[in-house]
Amino acid sequence: MIGRGYRGLMLYGMPRLDSRDCQVLEQVDAMRDQLRHAVQQVPLRWTLDLRKALTASAIAASNTIEGYQVDAKDVADLMDGECEVDASEENKTETLAYRQAMTYIQSLHDVADFRYSKELLNSLHWMLQGHHHPLKTAGQWRKTAIRLMASGDELATDYEGPDQELVPGLMSELVAWLNEGDLDQHVLLRAAMAHLNLVKIHPWSDGNGRMSRLLQTLVIARSGVLAPEFSSIEEWLGMPGNIWEYYKALREVDGPHWSSKRDTLPWIKFNLLASHQQAQRVQCRVNRSNQCWVQLMETAEADGVMERQVTALHEVAMTGRVRRSRYEKAEGINTQQATQDMQALTKAGLLTAVWQAKGRYYVPGPAFPSTVLATAQRPHSIVNPYAS
């Protein structure tokens, strides 16, 4: 169905869901409601490092799909301005560029007079790819044909995008659809179709995959159900076993050439699976995070820990390490206070300092509460909603 005021014909169309798809979608909605309730019921400071960790994981995963390898912990450090991380200069540059685009998207989730536009998409692309310009044109539609090679055979075409002359018109249609099309459809379906259409139009010379994933995150975030960092499926897409399925789902829809008449239901099913399983993962992390806070607060007084120092201990429990600079920013204190706090926690045996060429950070010390670590590392099971 098409929203009022929009009459597009060239884009991939919204498929009709079967009963099982509708059940999966209802389950995702229920989990997202539970997540919203769980996040709203705890103090904001309890979720700050989790929000940052989820954002870092999304950035790391989306870049991993494109071959840029930076561990999520190092991404979090780069987000905080740390330069001495275990990554090449190229990977650090790509990470910071993606972080810039992601941060902008997160800021747009509640803008009252927001509208999609070609200028918005090209600006996001510049944030992502501007450091490659002019070798790889950024912020402008491609001016050449696009052929994606099959893996392992450079002479075989895996996908050929629409002619470059068609790109401006197709992008006009996509922007119109983003603003007016299928507004009666579920946001997760619209977000998946936005991703599919953008990556198949392939409007830029490079960076199309990451831009399509960013757009999907933006469409979901604009629904207002959850903050962007809890909404994105990018972390799930970048998991090793899922990257192959991601490309498989795209190939199943597109064929060798652009053809918007093809059935898009396989792509929607794949995205519903991704949304369902990522919601499961985030719910488990939120639950563990909240329980760790409660346990740390209960043991803080006995361990001689100030309330603000719990922030450092919580991050160590959840991510395995903390840097002084991130603790300093999280608590809004000066460097001297943060240094003294870390020294006190180290002296108490709650933290252990690790010195490396890439800087100093802190890990759990011998006196770190074992119950908290057990909670943070508690295994969980992820189910396939289409198999159950």
Protein Blocks (a to p, Z undefined) as FASTA:
>chain_A
ZZehiacfkbccdddddfklmmmmmmmmmmmmmmmmmmmmpcfklmmmmmmmmmmmmmmm
mmmmnopacdfklmmmmmnopabdcddfklmmmmmmmmmmmmmmmmmmmgfkbccdfklm
mmmmmmmmmmmpckbaghiacfbdcddddehiakbcfbdcddfklmmmmmmmmmmmmmmg
oklbcfklmmmmmmmmmmmnomafghklmmmmmmmmmmmmmnomacfklmpcklmmmpmk
lmmmmmmmmmmmnombdcfkbcfklmmmmmmmmmmmmmmmmmmmmmmmmmmmmmmmmmmm
mnopafklmmmmmmmmmnopacfklmmmmnopafklmmmmmmmmmmnopaccdddfkbpc
ddddfklcfklmmmmmpccddddfklZZ
